[in-house]
Amino acid sequence: MERLDKIISTGGGVSRSDARKLILKGKVSVNGKTVRDIAFKVDPKADEISLFGEPITYKKHLYLIMNKPKGVLTATEDKNKQTVIDLIPDELCRRDLFPVGRLDKDTTGLLIITNDGDFAHQLLSPNKKVPKKYLVTLDGEVGEELIAKFKEGLTLADGTKLSSATLQILSDLHTAFVTITEGKYHQIKRMFGLFDLGVNELKRVSFAGLTLPEDLLEGEVRELTVNELECIKNAKKKAI
C-alpha cells in the first residue's frame, strides 16, 4: 500500500506539496469516489486513481535510456547549464530520477536514468565489474602494441592502477572500441594520454550488455523495454 499523495506526486508529475493541495481541493478520486485525505492508503495495482477525472498510471520504479548529446551535464540539476534530466519529456519526468553513473559533458551515447537506487548500485559497484564500451576517435594512430598494454591493466600518471581493458582498433587506426569495467575520472582520456594520444570524440555504445539503439537519436529518451531490462539483469549476473 502507498500513500495517496505519493501516488499523485509521482504519477501526476507534480511536487508532493502540490499533490496534497490537489487532494484537499477534491481533485483526486479513488475507485470513483473523491478522497480528501492526503494520507489515504491505496493499492496502485488494484485501485483506480484519477486526477482531474483522468486515470493516473503509477510505476514505483522507472527505467529510461537516453542517447546523451554533447554539451549536456550528467547531473540532476544545474543553475546555469542544461542537464540530462532537463531533456526528459514531461510524461516521463519525475522528481526522483537520477543518471546511473556519469558521462563527461562532451561525451555522448548511452545513459541509463532511473529512480531505483538498488538497481543503480548494482550497475555502478566496482565489485560487479559491469562492462562499458566506448567508441573513441583519437588525434593520432593507435598502435597494435596498445592492445596488450590495455589488457594487462594500465597505471595512470597519478599511480592509479586500472583493471584489464579491451582495445579493438578499427581500420582507419584513428578510431577504436574500448571496453572497461571501471569508471575513474576521465579514465579513457587518461589511458590514451599515457601514449600521447588525445581523445577528440568519445561515445558510449554499450553498457551492462545493452547496446545503444540505432533508432534513438541524440537527445532522445524513452523507457527501457522488458527485453532490455532482462538484458541488463543477465549482464549483472554474469558480472557477479
N, C-alpha and C positions, 0 to 999 in steps of 0.2 A: 504493500500500500504506500502511496505517496501523497504528500500534502498538495492540496489543490492549487495553492499559489505557486508552488514549484512547477507544476504541470503547465500552468498558464504562462509562466515566465519562459520556460524552455520551449514549449510548443508554439506559443504565440509570438515569440521573438521580442518580448518586452522585458524590462527590468523587473526584479522581484517586487519592488515598491509599487510600480505601475500595475503589476498583476494584482496586488492586493486592493488597489483603488478600484480596478475594474470589477473585482468580485464584490466589493462593498456597494458598488453602484448598481449591482444586479445585472451585469453584462455577461455573466457566466452561468451556464446551466449544466447539470449532470443528469443524464438519462431523462432529459426533457423538463427538469424542474430547476428553477432558479436557486442558486446557492449563494448566500452572502457571508458564509463562514470561511475566512481565509485559511484556517487550519483543518478544514474538512478533508478527510482522507478518501482517496479514490483508488481504484484499480485501473491503471491505464490500459490494460489488456482487455478488461471486461466492460468498463463503464464508457458511456458515450458522453464526451466532454465537448462543450461548444462555447465559443467566444463570439459575441455579436451574432449568434444563430448559425455560425459556421463551425463545423467539427474541427477539433484540434487533433493533429497527429503527433503523438508523443513517442520519442525514442530516448531511452535512458542514455545510450551512447551513440555517437555519430562518428563515422569514419569517412574522411574525404581524401581525395587525391587531387593534387594541383600540379600543373606544369608551370613552375615558377619562372617569371620573366626576369630579365636583368634589371638591376636598379631598385629592386623592391627588398625591404628588410624582412628577414625571417624573425619576426617578433609579433607579440600580440598587440602592441600599440606603440606609437611614437608621435610626439607633438609636432614634429616638423616633416617627417618623411612617410611615404606610403609603406604599409606593411602587408604581409601576405593575408592577414585577417581582413584588411580593407577590400581585398579582391573577391571575398566570398559573397555570393548573391544573397539577398535578404531572406529568401526561402530556406537557405541552409545555415544562415549565420546564427550562432549562439554566443552568449557572453562567456561561456566557459571553454571555448575552443582554444587550442594552442598547437603550434607546429611540433612535430616529433623530430627533435634534433634541429640542426641549423644548416642552412646553405648561405654562403657569403653573399653579400649584396649583389655582386656581379656574376655569381654562379646561377645557372639556370637548371631546369629539369624537375625531376620527380620529388615531390614533397608530400608527406602524409600529415594531415591535420585531424585532430581528434579531441574529445573531452574525456577519454578513457585513460586515466593515469597508469593503471596496471599494464595496459596494452603498450603504452609508450615506453614504460620502464623495461619491458621485455625486449623491445627493439633496440633500446639505447644502452643497456647494460654491457659494459666491456667484456664481462664473462661469457656472454652469449655469442660473441663473435659473429654478429649478423652482417652479411656481405653488402657492400655498397659499391656499385660500378659507375665509373665516370668516363665520359668521352673528353679527352684532353687535346687541345690544339696548342702547339708549342712554337717558340720563336726560332727553333733550330731543329736539326735532325736528331732522332733518338737512335743511339747505338744499341746493337744486339746485346752487348755486354751488360746492359742495364737490367735485362730480364732476370738474370741470375742474382744480381745485387738486390733487386726488389724482393725476390723470392726468399733470399737469406734473411732479410729484415734489416732495414737501414737504421743508422743512428743519426739523428738530426744534429744540426750545428750546436744546439744547446745541451747536447748529451742525451736527449730523449731517445730511447730505444723503441723501435716500431716492430710490430709483428710482421710476418710474411705477407707480401702483397703480390698480386698477379699483374704483369705488364704484357699487353698484347700490342705490338707495333703494327700500324696499318701501312698500306702500300706507299703512301707519299712520304713516310718517315717523319713527318711533322705532326702527325696525329696518332693517338694511341688510346686504348682502353686500359683503365687501371681499376682494379678491384681491391678494396681494403676492408678491414673488419673493425677499424677504429674510427675515431672522429676528432683527432687532435686539431688544434687551432691552425688554420691554413695548411693542413697536413700535406696535401698533394703538391701545392706550390712549393712548400719547403723541401719536399722529397726531390723534385726535379731541380730545385735551386742548388742542391748539393753537386749537381753536374753542370752548373752554369746554363741551365735551360729555364727560360721564362715561360709561364703559362699565359697564353693570350685568351683562351676561351676554356671554360670548364662547365660541363653539363652532366648532371646525374641522370643516368639512363636506366638504372635498376636499383632496387632497394628491397632487401628481405625477400628475394625471389620474385618480386613484382617488377615487370618491365613497363616503362613509360609508354602508355598507349599512343599509337601514331596519330589517332584522330583527336587527341587532346591538345589543343593549340596553346601557345604560351599565354599565361594569364587565366586560362580556363580552370575550373574546378568542378568536381562532381562527387557524388557518393561512390565509395568502393562497392563493387558488386559482390555477391555472395561468393562467387568463384575466386575473385581477387583476394578477399579476406581469407579464404581457405588456403590460397597460395602462400600468403604471409604466415599463417599458422603452421603450415608444413615446413616452411623455411626456418621458423623459430625452433621447431622440434629437431630439425637436422643440426641446427647450430648448437643446441644443448647437448 
